[in-house]
Amino acid sequence: MEKFKFEKLLVWQKAMDLGEDMNLLTSSFPKKEVYNLSSQLMRAIDSVALNISEGAIGQTNPEQNRFIGYAIRSLAETVTCLHKAKRRDYINLEDFQKHYDDSFHLMNMLLAFRNKIK
């Protein structure tokens, strides 16, 4: 069913999954955070998959490498948002740890993917 190159990439699929997990997570944040932390977290995590896909379409390896770099930075921003949510008691330690571990796993996948395309 996949017609685009990036849809076959496991790293893109994992980024999409983590984005949906974060969407569910932010639904429990206080309403006052709708335009702040919730929005920032969703923009950051969505940017990971968006940059993977943009880099994969007809790009040279250096160009794709640049977009993977953007995805890595967006994932770092996502993790910082998770820390903020934990500090503000919007998520418990168990939820934080699960999403933190998933983010760490995705970061390792992104780094390995970037090294492969160099």
N, CA, C and O of each residue as an XYZ file, in Angstrom:
472
protein
N       0.814     -1.200      0.000
C       0.000      0.000      0.000
C       0.862      1.271      0.000
O       0.433      2.306     -0.510
N       2.073      1.199      0.568
C       2.917      2.393      0.611
C       3.328      2.800     -0.797
O       3.732      1.971     -1.613
N       3.216      4.081     -1.056
C       3.606      4.597     -2.358
C       4.776      5.555     -2.248
O       5.453      5.828     -3.239
N       5.017      6.062     -1.064
C       6.120      6.979     -0.849
C       7.264      6.242     -0.164
O       7.048      5.388      0.695
N       8.463      6.585     -0.554
C       9.668      5.931     -0.018
C       9.714      5.972      1.508
O      10.042      4.973      2.148
N       9.388      7.124      2.090
C       9.503      7.278      3.536
C       8.541      6.395      4.322
O       8.808      6.072      5.480
N       7.423      6.001      3.708
C       6.444      5.170      4.414
C       7.001      3.791      4.755
O       6.499      3.119      5.655
N       8.026      3.379      4.043
C       8.652      2.080      4.290
C       9.712      2.153      5.384
O      10.167      1.122      5.880
N      10.101      3.349      5.756
C      11.163      3.519      6.745
C      10.643      3.248      8.156
O       9.683      3.880      8.598
N      11.264      2.327      8.848
C      10.869      1.998     10.219
C      11.007      3.215     11.129
O      10.188      3.414     12.026
N      12.024      4.018     10.908
C      12.235      5.195     11.740
C      11.074      6.189     11.572
O      10.666      6.824     12.544
N      10.548      6.326     10.374
C       9.383      7.191     10.147
C       8.150      6.601     10.826
O       7.383      7.327     11.459
N       7.957      5.292     10.698
C       6.815      4.626     11.330
C       6.842      4.806     12.847
O       5.811      5.075     13.463
N       8.033      4.656     13.449
C       8.161      4.830     14.903
C       7.899      6.281     15.300
O       7.279      6.540     16.331
N       8.363      7.219     14.492
C       8.098      8.632     14.772
C       6.602      8.926     14.705
O       6.077      9.683     15.522
N       5.924      8.331     13.740
C       4.469      8.502     13.639
C       3.770      7.931     14.868
O       2.863      8.557     15.416
N       4.189      6.747     15.300
C       3.590      6.122     16.488
C       3.803      6.974     17.736
O       2.883      7.178     18.528
N       5.024      7.464     17.899
C       5.313      8.283     19.081
C       4.501      9.576     19.048
O       4.064     10.063     20.091
N       4.302     10.127     17.865
C       3.463     11.322     17.738
C       2.044     11.074     18.218
O       1.454     11.919     18.892
N       1.500      9.924     17.875
C       0.132      9.603     18.325
C       0.092      9.366     19.834
O      -0.867      9.753     20.501
N       1.133      8.731     20.367
C       1.217      8.540     21.820
C       1.265      9.882     22.550
O       0.616     10.062     23.581
N       2.038     10.816     22.008
C       2.155     12.148     22.630
C       0.835     12.909     22.524
O       0.479     13.666     23.427
N       0.121     12.711     21.438
C      -1.181     13.347     21.287
C      -2.124     12.899     22.397
O      -2.836     13.715     22.981
N      -2.127     11.604     22.685
C      -2.948     11.097     23.789
C      -2.474     11.652     25.124
O      -3.285     12.009     25.978
N      -1.173     11.722     25.298
C      -0.613     12.230     26.547
C      -1.032     13.674     26.802
O      -1.428     14.018     27.915
N      -0.948     14.513     25.781
C      -1.266     15.933     25.968
C      -2.753     16.176     26.213
O      -3.131     17.234     26.717
N      -3.589     15.220     25.866
C      -5.024     15.399     26.107
C      -5.348     15.475     27.600
O      -6.422     15.943     27.979
N      -4.430     15.021     28.439
C      -4.664     15.080     29.880
C      -4.034     16.322     30.526
O      -4.195     16.540     31.727
N      -3.323     17.134     29.741
C      -2.717     18.345     30.289
C      -3.822     19.354     30.635
O      -4.911     19.298     30.062
N      -3.550     20.264     31.558
C      -4.553     21.293     31.893
C      -4.885     22.161     30.684
O      -4.057     22.352     29.793
N      -6.092     22.676     30.670
C      -6.549     23.522     29.556
C      -5.654     24.744     29.361
O      -5.498     25.227     28.239
N      -5.069     25.243     30.440
C      -4.211     26.422     30.316
C      -2.976     26.158     29.449
O      -2.319     27.097     29.000
N      -2.667     24.897     29.218
C      -1.498     24.538     28.422
C      -1.818     24.262     26.954
O      -0.920     23.917     26.185
N      -3.075     24.409     26.556
C      -3.471     24.103     25.182
C      -2.614     24.873     24.173
O      -2.183     24.304     23.170
N      -2.368     26.142     24.426
C      -1.603     26.963     23.489
C      -0.147     27.108     23.914
O       0.609     27.870     23.311
N       0.234     26.390     24.932
C       1.606     26.485     25.419
C       2.301     25.132     25.304
O       2.704     24.733     24.212
N       2.441     24.433     26.411
C       3.227     23.206     26.426
C       2.614     22.111     25.547
O       3.342     21.420     24.835
N       1.311     21.947     25.587
C       0.664     20.920     24.746
C       0.956     21.174     23.272
O       1.347     20.269     22.535
N       0.760     22.413     22.862
C       0.986     22.780     21.472
C       2.455     22.620     21.090
O       2.771     22.109     20.016
N       3.343     23.058     21.969
C       4.779     22.962     21.680
C       5.218     21.506     21.566
O       5.991     21.152     20.676
N       4.725     20.673     22.462
C       5.074     19.254     22.431
C       4.579     18.604     21.147
O       5.303     17.821     20.532
N       3.367     18.917     20.741
C       2.823     18.325     19.520
C       3.556     18.829     18.273
O       3.801     18.057     17.346
N       3.905     20.110     18.248
C       4.648     20.627     17.094
C       6.023     19.967     17.013
O       6.491     19.631     15.925
N       6.669     19.784     18.162
C       8.009     19.189     18.174
C       7.963     17.738     17.718
O       8.745     17.343     16.853
N       7.067     16.937     18.279
C       7.047     15.517     17.927
C       6.559     15.323     16.497
O       7.056     14.442     15.796
N       5.602     16.124     16.053
C       5.148     16.008     14.669
C       6.265     16.375     13.693
O       6.351     15.814     12.601
N       7.105     17.306     14.085
C       8.216     17.733     13.238
C       9.212     16.605     12.989
O       9.889     16.601     11.961
N       9.313     15.657     13.903
C      10.239     14.543     13.713
C       9.848     13.763     12.459
O      10.664     13.596     11.553
N       8.612     13.288     12.404
C       8.153     12.509     11.240
C       8.120     13.366      9.977
O       8.444     12.886      8.891
N       7.730     14.628     10.115
C       7.675     15.516      8.950
C       9.057     15.700      8.323
O       9.190     15.687      7.099
N      10.074     15.868      9.148
C      11.424     16.053      8.617
C      11.989     14.772      8.023
O      12.715     14.821      7.030
N      11.669     13.634      8.614
C      12.110     12.361      8.035
C      11.527     12.213      6.634
O      12.238     11.863      5.692
N      10.237     12.479      6.504
C       9.591     12.317      5.199
C      10.101     13.343      4.195
O      10.328     13.008      3.032
N      10.281     14.574      4.624
C      10.757     15.597      3.694
C      12.164     15.278      3.198
O      12.476     15.490      2.026
N      12.999     14.776      4.076
C      14.350     14.436      3.691
C      14.439     13.235      2.769
O      15.387     13.105      1.995
N      13.452     12.360      2.853
C      13.489     11.111      2.083
C      13.008     11.267      0.642
O      13.240     10.382     -0.182
N      12.360     12.350      0.333
C      11.776     12.519     -1.001
C      12.766     13.221     -1.928
O      12.975     14.432     -1.845
N      13.360     12.438     -2.797
C      14.188     12.973     -3.867
C      15.366     13.813     -3.425
O      15.808     14.694     -4.162
N      15.877     13.560     -2.252
C      16.984     14.358     -1.739
C      18.297     13.607     -1.918
O      18.327     12.377     -1.975
N      19.354     14.355     -2.002
C      20.685     13.758     -1.990
C      20.994     13.314     -0.562
O      20.316     13.737      0.375
N      21.993     12.479     -0.389
C      22.347     12.035      0.960
C      22.683     13.196      1.894
O      22.213     13.203      3.032
N      23.483     14.183      1.460
C      23.741     15.311      2.362
C      22.467     16.078      2.741
O      22.308     16.525      3.877
N      21.577     16.217      1.771
C      20.312     16.912      2.032
C      19.448     16.098      3.004
O      18.867     16.655      3.935
N      19.367     14.797      2.787
C      18.600     13.929      3.684
C      19.220     13.959      5.079
O      18.503     13.974      6.080
N      20.532     13.968      5.145
C      21.238     14.041      6.415
C      20.864     15.313      7.181
O      20.710     15.290      8.402
N      20.722     16.413      6.453
C      20.331     17.688      7.073
C      18.935     17.588      7.695
O      18.712     18.069      8.805
N      18.003     16.965      6.979
C      16.644     16.832      7.508
C      16.595     15.871      8.699
O      15.806     16.069      9.623
N      17.424     14.844      8.680
C      17.490     13.949      9.845
C      18.021     14.731     11.046
O      17.584     14.512     12.175
N      18.954     15.632     10.803
C      19.440     16.507     11.873
C      18.321     17.346     12.463
O      18.247     17.518     13.680
N      17.451     17.870     11.610
C      16.288     18.629     12.094
C      15.381     17.734     12.945
O      14.872     18.156     13.984
N      15.188     16.498     12.489
C      14.344     15.558     13.231
C      14.937     15.265     14.611
O      14.212     15.179     15.602
N      16.251     15.114     14.663
C      16.930     14.855     15.939
C      16.742     16.038     16.888
O      16.476     15.850     18.075
N      16.879     17.238     16.370
C      16.694     18.422     17.216
C      15.245     18.533     17.703
O      14.999     18.927     18.843
N      14.311     18.194     16.854
C      12.905     18.224     17.269
C      12.624     17.183     18.346
O      11.825     17.414     19.254
N      13.283     16.048     18.237
C      13.109     15.019     19.266
C      13.702     15.481     20.592
O      13.135     15.203     21.648
N      14.825     16.177     20.555
C      15.402     16.737     21.781
C      14.439     17.743     22.410
O      14.301     17.792     23.632
N      13.782     18.536     21.585
C      12.776     19.488     22.073
C      11.604     18.740     22.706
O      11.073     19.162     23.733
N      11.208     17.640     22.094
C      10.130     16.815     22.637
C      10.481     16.324     24.042
O       9.655     16.382     24.953
N      11.705     15.845     24.206
C      12.137     15.330     25.512
C      12.139     16.452     26.553
O      11.767     16.229     27.705
N      12.552     17.640     26.157
C      12.521     18.769     27.081
C      11.087     19.088     27.496
O      10.838     19.412     28.657
N      10.153     19.001     26.568
C       8.739     19.203     26.896
C       8.248     18.136     27.867
O       7.461     18.430     28.767
N       8.704     16.907     27.693
C       8.345     15.847     28.637
C       8.846     16.172     30.042
O       8.124     15.985     31.022
N      10.073     16.655     30.136
C      10.621     17.042     31.438
C       9.782     18.152     32.060
O       9.493     18.116     33.256
N       9.391     19.136     31.257
C       8.561     20.224     31.772
C       7.216     19.697     32.269
O       6.725     20.118     33.316
N       6.626     18.775     31.512
C       5.336     18.200     31.919
C       5.474     17.444     33.238
O       4.585     17.503     34.087
N       6.572     16.746     33.405
C       6.799     16.013     34.665
C       6.994     16.990     35.815
O       6.422     16.807     36.890
N       7.790     18.016     35.599
C       8.044     19.007     36.658
C       6.775     19.740     37.071
O       6.633     20.149     38.224
N       5.868     19.901     36.139
C       4.604     20.597     36.434
C       3.521     19.639     36.916
O       2.371     20.032     37.112
N       3.898     18.389     37.104
C       2.975     17.345     37.584
C       1.798     17.100     36.646
O       0.695     16.792     37.098
N       2.030     17.237     35.338
C       1.006     16.913     34.355
C       1.054     15.434     34.002
O       0.059     14.866     33.552
N       2.203     14.815     34.205
C       2.349     13.383     33.961
C       3.072     12.751     35.147
O       3.897     13.385     35.806
N       2.746     11.507     35.398
C       3.408     10.810     36.497
C       4.746     10.250     36.012
O       5.056     10.273     34.821
N       5.516      9.752     36.956
C       6.852      9.250     36.641
C       6.802      8.071     35.675
O       7.656      7.955     34.796
N       5.823      7.206     35.828
C       5.704      6.037     34.946
C       5.447      6.453     33.495
O       6.080      5.929     32.579
N       4.523      7.392     33.285
C       4.248      7.884     31.930
C       5.469      8.610     31.365
O       5.822      8.443     30.198
N       6.106      9.418     32.214
C       7.316     10.109     31.763
C       8.355      9.097     31.298
O       8.920      9.242     30.214
N       8.612      8.078     32.107
C       9.660      7.115     31.798
C       9.362      6.350     30.515
O      10.267      6.092     29.720
N       8.096      5.987     30.308
C       7.720      5.264     29.088
C       7.999      6.119     27.854
O       8.618      5.650     26.898
N       7.549      7.358     27.873
C       7.730      8.239     26.716
C       9.191      8.664     26.563
O       9.674      8.847     25.445
N       9.880      8.817     27.665
C      11.306      9.129     27.616
C      12.071      7.970     26.969
O      12.911      8.187     26.096
N      11.779      6.752     27.395
C      12.444      5.574     26.822
C      12.122      5.423     25.340
O      13.004      5.108     24.541
N      10.861      5.646     24.973
C      10.484      5.579     23.554
C      11.229      6.639     22.740
O      11.658      6.382     21.615
N      11.375      7.825     23.318
C      12.102      8.905     22.647
C      13.580      8.559     22.504
O      14.189      8.826     21.468
N      14.148      7.967     23.541
C      15.553      7.571     23.496
C      15.769      6.507     22.418
O      16.752      6.551     21.678
N      14.850      5.560     22.340
C      14.941      4.527     21.308
C      14.854      5.142     19.907
O      15.614      4.773     19.012
N      13.930      6.070     19.728
C      13.799      6.739     18.433
C      15.054      7.559     18.123
O      15.492      7.604     16.974
N      15.629      8.200     19.129
C      16.861      8.967     18.913
C      17.967      8.051     18.400
O      18.686      8.407     17.466
N      18.104      6.886     18.998
C      19.122      5.939     18.538
C      18.847      5.479     17.113
O      19.779      5.302     16.328
N      17.587      5.287     16.774
C      17.227      4.917     15.406
C      17.595      6.035     14.427
O      18.124      5.775     13.346
N      17.312      7.272     14.814
C      17.634      8.417     13.956
C      19.141      8.544     13.751
O      19.601      8.796     12.637
N      19.893      8.373     14.807
C      21.353      8.466     14.697
C      21.907      7.365     13.804
O      22.791      7.613     12.983
N      21.391      6.149     13.962
C      21.835      5.038     13.120
C      21.456      5.275     11.660
O      22.240      4.990     10.755
N      20.257      5.795     11.438
C      19.809      6.081     10.076
C      20.695      7.150      9.447
O      21.103      7.027      8.292
N      20.988      8.190     10.204
C      21.839      9.261      9.690
C      23.231      8.732      9.343
O      23.803      9.101      8.317
N      23.767      7.874     10.193
C      25.091      7.305      9.913
C      25.069      6.421      8.670
O      26.060      6.340      7.944
N      23.957      5.772      8.429
C      23.832      4.890      7.263
C      23.803      5.678      5.954
O      24.308      5.205      4.935
N      23.220      6.864      5.974
C      23.075      7.620      4.733
C      24.207      8.589      4.470
O      24.196      9.266      3.441
N      25.176      8.683      5.348
C      26.304      9.609      5.150
C      27.093      9.302      3.914
O      28.068      9.992      3.617
